[in-house]
Amino acid sequence: MSHNNVLIEKDTLAAGIERDIEVSSRKCYQCGKCTAGCPVAEEMDLPPSMVMRLLQTETIENDEKILRSYSIWLCLTCEMCLGRCPMEIDIPSVMDYLRQKSLKQNLQNPKARNI
């Protein structure tokens, strides 16, 4: 039985973000302006540009790495990254979505429990 023309939707974080909040991680071309402008990037284990890159891989391992990261909890949603992004990717909304997913799957970083 052939499935050549069947599109199988991946249940990845990137797919959920695109479906639920209409933000595409694929638009990111890794210029690094989000990370360069982020006031808490130095404290993050995964800076914003790395979160976007990991989302682009659409692998279960990287999705879990993101959900377990400290970075998603440190994000201040100050929108500096959004203001600097040439592709106008709404990273603060992505971070909020990731925090919700992390809580729902009980994957939050132990250090983040104090935030």
HELIX and SHEET records of a PDB file:
HELIX    1   1 LEU A   13  ILE A   21  1                                   9    
HELIX    2   2 SER A   25  LYS A   27  5                                   3    
HELIX    3   3 LYS A   33  GLY A   37  1                                   5    
HELIX    4   4 ALA A   41  GLU A   43  5                                   3    
HELIX    5   5 PRO A   48  THR A   57  1                                  10    
HELIX    6   6 ILE A   60  LEU A   67  1                                   8    
HELIX    7   7 SER A   71  LEU A   74  1                                   4    
HELIX    8   8 MET A   80  ARG A   84  1                                   5    
HELIX    9   9 ILE A   91  LYS A  104  1                                  14    
HELIX   10  10 PRO A  110  ASN A  114  5                                   5    
END                                                                             
